Amino acid sequence: MTRRPAGIDTAPMRSLPRWILSLALIPACTGDDGDPADTDPGATGSTTATSTTATTAPEETTTTGPDATTTTGPGESTGPDPDSGSEGSESSGTTGEEDLGPMVDVSDPQLYEFEFGADEADAAADAYLGTQLAYLDTGAETLRGRLVVFLHGAGGPPSTCGSRAHGTMLAELGFHVVSPCYAADYGVGNCDADIGGCRLEAFEGVDHTPIIDIQAPNSTEVRVTRALEYLQDMHPGGDWQYYLDGDVPRWDRIIITGSSHGASSSGLIGMNRLVSGVVMLSGPLDSGQAWLLGEPITPIERFFAFTHTGDGQHAGHLESFEDMGLVGEPVVVDGADAPYGGSHRLVTSAPTGNGHGSTTAGGSSPQDGGEWVFQPVWETMYLAYGR
């Protein structure tokens, strides 16, 4: 078994079968804001996949890990990100050591896909019990040392929480990917000026508003923690525990992203946690709300947003971009070269039957010769944060 830290380029064979751990799948449904929870055409229908148990590694191993790290002074650590304030887990990146990123087993390069109920990962979870998704491609040319947490659109939640196509695309870029189920059955309509409190309570599971009541096991933050613990048990070779700092996610190594309602919630999380980056697709839409005008804990330079002119919410997206003070002015990506003048307010008018869903990889997102038209846009946003 060969392990390597993130950030090292390889070019392993890619034509290997996928290893899938899954539940029986239920057809995806559409959120109340019109955003399909899973825009992958393959998400429809009912499929049962066979569970597979990971093989035990041979005794002869080649390992690059904490024993090979560089030691610094007491309480210090050297790593790729000078602004990283998290120590990480015992897998790598502990205090006094160079942070080499997650130590991933790449001896059998392939795309690992996981589908599991929220209550499988946490027996205390008793609401929003859809199917959660996770991905890791150990054959990716570069492992990024970043976890992407993708938040689905509005709903109660959908049966499948996230986009399989988008998760696969991100895994192929070298990211660990988790798509949790979370509370997204509220909005400005019932939360009004307290929408920031609603989003924060749904994220933390702490009482911030009387309008909704989200207990900790059903909150986004706890769901991410329990999902990473579950994935570590299911696939220890993925070193999923690297993204945990004790019993909380290691947010400085996490890119938070989502579509529609998930885009707004991602922005709110970036305001309240120091995350690696924020990528908002077809959102946010809380125009004029107080939380958009606050001082973010994550530097505003780490926020990106992408909207389609054919989206009925497009004008509201542009207003929210302005409220947040995102970098640059709106720039049309169609026919333009990345990185689009350095703007973080990206706009498209590419032909599609669903502008709102098109910014996420899946059935509504345009393709050209089998390739995603927006691939350079996604790479600009998600790869902006280094290792």
N, C-alpha and C positions, 0 to 999 in steps of 0.2 A: 504494500500500500504506500502510495506516495502522497505526501501532504505538501501544500505550498501556501504561503501567506498571500493575502490580496495584493494586487498591484503588479504581479509578475506575469508577463506575457508568455503565452504558449500558443501552439497551433495544433491541438490534438485532433484525432479523427472525430468527425461530427456525425457519421452515418451509423450511429448505434441506436438500438431500440430504447424507447422511453420506459422508465420505471414509474409505475403509477400506484399510489395508495389512495383509495377513494371510497366514498359511500355511494349508495344508489343516488343518482342525481334526479332532481325535480326540475321541470321547466322553469326558466327564469321569468320574472314578471317585471312590469314597468313601474317605476316610482311615480308618485303623484305630481312630480314636476315635469313629467314627460321624458325623463332620462332613463333609458333601458339600463337595468342593473348589470346586465351582461350582454354586450352587443355582438358577441361572437355567435355566428349562425349555428355553430356546433353545440351551443348551450341549450337548444331546444330539444324536446323529446325526452325520453326516459332511458337512461343507460346504467347498467351495473358493471363496474369494473372489478377485476379480481385483485384482492389485496396481496402484496408481495412483501416478504420479510427480507431486510437487508442482510447480505452475507457477512460472515465474520472475516475480518482481515487476517492474512497470514502473519506468522510471527515475525518474518523478516520485513522490516519496514524502513522506509526512508522518511524521516520527519524533520521538518523545520519548525521549531516552536520556541517556547519561552527559554529553553536551555541555550538557545543560540542567540539570544537577544543581547543588546547593549545595555549595560547598567550605568545609570547616572547617579547623581547625588540623592541623599535621602529625600523622599517625598516628591521627587521629580520624575518625569518620564519624557523620553524623546519620541516623537512620532511625526507622521506626515502633516498633521494639522496643529499649528501652534496655538489655535484657539480652543482645542479640545480640552474640556475640563473633566471628562469622565475617565475613570480608571479602567472600565471594562471588566470582564470576567476572568477567571483563572485560566481560561483557554489561551489567552494571549492578552497583552496590553495591560498587565498589572503594574502597580506602582513600582518604580525603580527599574523598569524595563522598557526597551523600545517597543512601541506598539506595532506589531507586524500584521495586524488585522486578523480576521478569522483564519484558522488553520484548517483548510478544506481538503478532504481526501479527493484527489483527482486521478486516482489509479484506474478508474473505470469511467471515463468521461461520457456524460449523458445528461439529458434534461430530467431532473427529478420533479415530479408533480404530486401534490398532496391535496386531498379534499377531505374535510372532516367537520363535523358539527361543532358548534361553539360549546355545547355541553359535553362533548368528548374531551375537549381540552380542559374544561373546568366544570366539575359536577355541580358547582354552586350557580352556574349560569342558568337562568330560568326564563329568559325572554330574548327575543331577537335571535332565534336559534336556527338560522339558515346554515348553508354549507359554506365554510370558509376555505380559501384557496391559498396555496403557497407554492413557490417555484425556486429552483436553483439549477443552473446549467453548469455542471463541472467541466464541460468542454468549451466554455466561453474563452475567447482569446485572452481576455483580461478579467480577473475577479476584482471587483471594485472596492471591496471592503465596506460596502454600504448596504443597508437594508432599506428597501422601498416599501412603505406601508401605503396601500391603495384603499381609499374609502369610496364606497359605492354611492349612487344617487339616492334620492328620497324614496322612502317606502317603509314597510313595517316589519322586517326588511325583506328584500327579494329572497327567493329560495336559494339562489346562488349569489354570494356577496362579492362581486367584482367581475372583471372581464378576463376570461381565460386568454384571449388573444393579447391583451395588453400585458398581462402577467408574463406570458411567454416571451414577448418582445423585450421586456425589461430583463428577464433572466438571460436572454441571449446577449444582452449588453454587459453581463457580468455581475448583476445585482442578485442578492437574496431578496425575495418578494413575499409579502404576506398581505392578504386581503381579508380583514376581519369583518364579521357582522357587527353592527352597532346600531344605536338608536338614531333613526333618521325619519321618524314619523311625526315631525313637528316642523314649523316654519314661521315666517313673519306673520302669517295669518293668525296664528294663535299665540305666538310669543311676542309679537309686536316689537316695541322698543327694547324688550328684554331678550331679544334673540341671541345676544352675546352670552347671557346667563344660561339660556337653554343649551347652546352649543357647548359651553364649558362644563355644564353638569353632565351632558351626554359623554363628554370626553373623560372627565375625572371620576364620575360616580360620587361626587360630593355635592351637597345641597347648595345650589346657587340661585335657585328660583322656585317659587311655588307652582309654576305652570306645568312642569314635568317632574317626574320622580324616577330617577335612574339610580339603581343601586350599584355598588362597586363592581360586582361580578358581571354586570351587563354594560359596563362602561368601555369605551374604546381603549383607554390606557391599560386597563386590566386585561382586556381581551388580547391585546398585543403581547403582554407578558406571558399569559397562559399559552398562547399559540406558540411562542418561541420555546417554552419549556416542553410542550408536547412534541414539537418538531425535533428538539434535541434528543428526546427519547426515541423517536421514530427513525431519525437519521443523524446519528452522532457525527458521522463523517462530514456533515455540513457545517459543524461548529456554530449552530444557531444561537447557542448560549452567549456567544461573543457580544451579541446585541442586548444583553441584559446587564444591568448594574444592580446586583442584589435582586430585589423584587419589583424593580421598575425598568422600563425600556431605557436603553442607552441612547437617548435622543440625539446626542451630538454625532452619532453615526447613522442616523435615520433620515431619509428623505420622506417627508409626508406629502402625499398627493391624493387626488381624487377628482371625480367628475360631478358637476352640478352641486347638489347638496354637499357632496364629499369635498368639492373644491372650496366651498365656504368654510366647512369644518376644518379643512387643512390649513387655511389661512388663519383661522382662530387658534389652532394649535401652535402655529409658528409665532403667533403673538404671545403665547403663554409658556412656551418651552424653547430652549435653545436647540434647534434642530439643525441638521446638516444642510437642508434645503427644503423649499416649499414649491410644488408644482401644481397649479390650479387649472383644471381643464373645464371649459364651459362654466366658469364661475370665477369669483364669488358673485352673489346676487343680493347681498344685504345692503344695497345702496343707501348711503346716508346714515347707517346705523353706527352707534358710538364705537363699537369694537374696531371697526375699520379705521377709525381716526386715532386710535391709541398708539403708544410707543411700543413697537414690537421688541420682544426679548431676542428673537432671531434678527440679525441685521437685515434691513429691507433689501439689500443687494442680493440676498439669497432667495428672494421670491420671484417666481416666473408665473405667467398666466397666458392662456391660449383660448381664443374665442372665434366663432364663425359668424360672419355677417348674416347668414341665413337663419341664425338662431333667434327666435322671438325674444330672447333675453339679452341679446347682444348689446343693446344700448345700456342696459343696467350693468353689464359686465364692465364696459368702458368707464362708467361712472364709478364703479367700485375700484377699478385700477387707479383712478385719479384720487379717490378718497384715501387709499392706502399709500399713495406716493410711490408706486412701482417705478423702477428705473426706466428712463426713456419715454418716448412718445409712442403711440400705437404704430406698428410697422406691419405692412402686409407681407407675408412670407411667400406668397405665390410668385414663382419666377425669380425670387431673390435668393441670394447666397447666404448660408449660415456664416456668422452668427447674427445676421439681420441688424447690423449697425449697433450691436450691443444692447438693443432694447429688450426689456423683459415684459413688454406688453405686445404679444404677438397675435396677429389677425389673419384669417384666411377667408376666401370666397370660393374655394375649390368646389366643383360640382359634387353634390351629395343629396340623397333623399332625406337626410336628417342632420341638419347643421348642429343641433345640440349634442347628438351622440357621436358626431364625426371626429371630434378631437381626441377620442379614446380609440385605440386599436380595436377593430371588430367589424361587424357587418356594415355599419354606416360610414366607416372611414374609407376614403377613396384609395384605390390601388392603381398602379401602373405596371403592367407586366408581372403581376404577382407580388410587387413590392409596395409597401406602404408609402403613399405620397408624402405623409407627414413624418417619415422616419428622420430626416435631418432636423426637423423641429423638435421632436422628442429627444434626440441626441443632444441638441443644443441645451435643452432645459435640464435633463437628468444627468448629463455628464459634466455639468458646470462646476461640480463641487470637489473634484479631485478625489484622492484617497485619504 
